[in-house]
Amino acid sequence: MAKLTVPRGTRDVLPDEWRVRHRVLDAARRRFEAAGYGRIMTPTFEHTEVFARGAGETSDIVTKEMYTFQDRSERSLTLRPEGTAAVARAYVEQGLHREPQPVKLWYFAPMFRYEKPQEGRYREHWQIGAEAFGSDHPAVDAELIVLLAGLYTELGVPGVTLRLNSIGDASSRAAYREQLVTFLRAHETQLDEDSRARVDTNPLRVFDSKVPATIALMRDAPKVTDSLDPASAAHFATLQELLTAAGVTFALDPSLVRGLDYYSRTVFEFSCSGLGAQDAVGGGGRYDGLVESLGGPATPAVGFGCGIERVLLAMAAGGDPAPVASADVYVCVAEESERAGAFKLVQALRAQDLRVEQDLAGRSLKGQLKQASRLGAAIAVVARAEGWQAQEMRGRVEHPLSRDGSAAVQVAALVRTAAATSGT
Ligand code: HAM
């Protein structure tokens, strides 16, 4: 029989990776909730129109990458390729625009894009994202950028840099677009085929070309920041001031436009030097027109998405992190006569919120102690007929244990002492 495998561009996530994912997720959750962002979950699929109207009819995501299918009632549905349009749909549908603004939300969710898979680029990836609706103040843009920068620092993601740009409001972008199209038409013969096709549909995206000749040509293209409307220019200046005050280092990049049609004013991207071609570990920007285009009231908004697989790759590239212990206590059953008592101790320890494992594989005592050390347990309990002992795995100091209910209290105290002395 043919071997069954995951579909191309998708992957199984096993417990070892989840241990690191949880660290990332716990840190994100703590940071976002401390800053007043509440978690939101939207469905994994939506009516296709949410993304077609939201992400934009000319973006690569909508034109080439969506997983779209008809359900049995012949409705067109799409697996979520990105979170922003879905969260904006929920903001309108759930009446969140009637609550005190800004409404600040975060999510951790899988995204689906039919892209060419490679290291760091998958057809299913997970994003940690945050979106803030209802304020056009640059302090919101700054708050989000500072939150994400702080997360990378806390996680020890090495070599992260931030690029920043403003693409202005709709009117200044339309004027800029005209200038850019004139420039591109004048140099049409120097453009690669994909970029030539974009001149009419989405000329700003020519800046995203990876073709060296096009990259060289675009260095001479008119810069969006030179034709910003005064309000967007002031917005951008305040954002830079706030970031500088918060100690966040950034580089201005007038060629940064990002691949989704909904952006206006601020756009930003975090890259990581150790990652090769797929080096964007997070990105976002302002999308002041999106909520209205989805049928809601005119609502300024800003947010970001951060690809967790790439964050993990970057963390791994930065050196092997210290192995994360998966148990605090390992209970060894040296003789079957002690099984029931040991089993009871395991439950009592788990009830105290300790991470506890026990022998379930019939290993020898030596094998069980080896397993305890593999799991990183601080304490091994050895249950023998002639008496129970708790053994400190580091230092091998042994402590006799009583067999009554007080054993759990004794072991918990030993775990706390071990944690305090190892500084964890
Ligand atoms: P995005 O730049 O398309 O933006 O994706 C955000 C992040 O998701 C990227 O920086 C990258 O880390 C990760 N990512 C994207 N595609 C893949 C892939 N195929 N495989 C692995 N990781 C990937 C958005 O999706 C916007 N919704 C962000 C946003 C939120 N803008 C405003 N609010």
Boltz pocket constraint, residues with backbone or C-beta under 6 A from the ligand:
constraints:
  - pocket:
      binder: B
      contacts: [[A, 81], [A, 82], [A, 83], [A, 84], [A, 113], [A, 115], [A, 120], [A, 121], [A, 122], [A, 123], [A, 124], [A, 125], [A, 126], [A, 127], [A, 129], [A, 130], [A, 131], [A, 270], [A, 280], [A, 281], [A, 282], [A, 283], [A, 284], [A, 285], [A, 286], [A, 287], [A, 302], [A, 303], [A, 304], [A, 305], [A, 306], [A, 307], [A, 308], [A, 309], [A, 310]]
      max_distance: 6.0
